[in-house]
Amino acid sequence: MKIIDEYLKSLYKNDKSKEVKELKEELREHLITSTTEFIDNGYSEEDAQREAINQFDGGTEMLKDLHKSLKESKVANEKLNKRMINIFKNTAILALIVCLSMMVFRGRINDKINYIRDIIDLKLDIIVSEKDLYNPKTYEKEFNDLLNTKEFNDVRYLEIYTAGNEKVLYKHTDKNIKKEELINIGGNTIGLTSKGERGGFNVGIDYTLLSTIHIVFGCSFYIGIASAIIYIALLIKFKYAFRKKLIYREV
């Protein structure tokens, strides 16, 4: 059906959308059926194809209905595409907000961890210089009170030891300790004890919240990247698929 195929190629040449392809398939079936009827009435194959095309192309109302149907289909798909664009755009924006929020939270938690380390380090230096590190009774109340404050509520254990032989002199362990959820930090004193040793400490801080923040940040980051890529792809598709003027046939 060469004549029919050439005719179909001339329709909506500037539009390669799915709607136009489906429409051309339906139209081809219609023209082939009409051609067969003309052949049965004694027309040659070429003349039958031309008559089928003339009958269709000459039908003003049929052409209007065809053009209207295609426009309505494209408008519906355009609305759907706009909706999808907005969904992925909003998802990408929301993911960005979540990532930024997690970065802020992570920064605050890291600041808190550094604060805990610095305070313990400072107190241990004071103990080494002013008290007897080897006699925990002289400072254990001070540490117990410190660990009961709000700023230290995430501390699950604290060990004070001599840096030389790492002999534990003071140990505090929280009843809620779970070693797999801890981040361990420590340090040594600047000053020396009466025995010429440095004091040291090791503190375990609950890592659960920070771990959760890392997971949420990672998920949000990849969701945001994927959404942004899809958003850009849909935007490009929208620009080229729906912003063209619908031309029935070029003159």
Helices and strands as residue ranges (DSSP letters): H 2-10, H 18-40, H 45-57, H 60-130, G 136-138, H 140-147, G 150-152, E 155-162, E 168-173, G 179-181, E 182-192, E 198-206, H 208-242
